[in-house]
Each structure stands twice: as structure tokens, then as C-alpha cells.
């Protein structure tokens, strides 16, 4: 499924014209990774990076503590839940243009926190790509 999604996203990502050096998936906490057995974003980000001929650095961003699931949390709770939870490896991101990938964007809290960590570690630019965007039921008739 990850390969199929990556191939379907390929033309769109190329059309964006982003000059990216490295692709980094939003990481899971160790507990969640152990429960699930895989990081779902990795399954799409890895083949996408390969097809784009880009470096792939799945360990360049990590969670420094476990967090609650974001499902069911309000916007302010989501922001607080992931505030300062990520740490980036300067050796892997300094002076680089990063494509940060996540599975679903609801409020943008996860990608915002991850972006902050990457920029703090010296990333030159951070672009964000999500596989899906969650919409409230009021937004569905505007899609």
C-alpha cells in the first residue's frame, strides 16, 4: 500500500518544484512503534524518497517522550501534547532542505512541532507533505 501511495503522489510532489535534500518521516514514540510494529508514514516516505532520488533519514527526527494519541483531542490539547516533543539530529539536517512527511494533518500541531525541531537543529528549509488532511464535517461540502 505504501508503494502504491508513493507512486500516486510522485507526479504531484515533482510538480511542486521543491528543492529538497532529505526526506524525513514524522516519528512515532517507541511504545506506539512497538504496538504497531511499523511507522505508517515510513511506508510511504521511503519509496517516495527513493523514486525522487533523495536521501532518506528516518532517524533524523525523534520523539523525546511518549505522548497521548492526538485522536479526540481539542486543538489546544493537540498543541500542548506535542509541544517540544521532537528533537532533530543536527548532523543529519544542518544546512539541508528537508521534506517532513506525516500521515494525516488535522490541526498541524505535529508537523509544526517537528518543523520547529528541524529548524532549531539547523535545517535550512522545511517543506511538509501529508498523505491526507482531516476535514471537519462542515468543510466537506467545500472540498
Secondary structure, 3 states (H helix, E strand, C coil): CHHHHHHHHHHHHHHHCCCCCEEEECCCCHHHHHHHCCCCCHHHHHHHHHHHCCEECCCCEEECCCCCCCCCCCHHHHHHHHCCCEEECHHHHCCCEEEEEEEEECCCHHHHHHHHHHHHCCCCEEEEEEEEECCCCCCHHHC
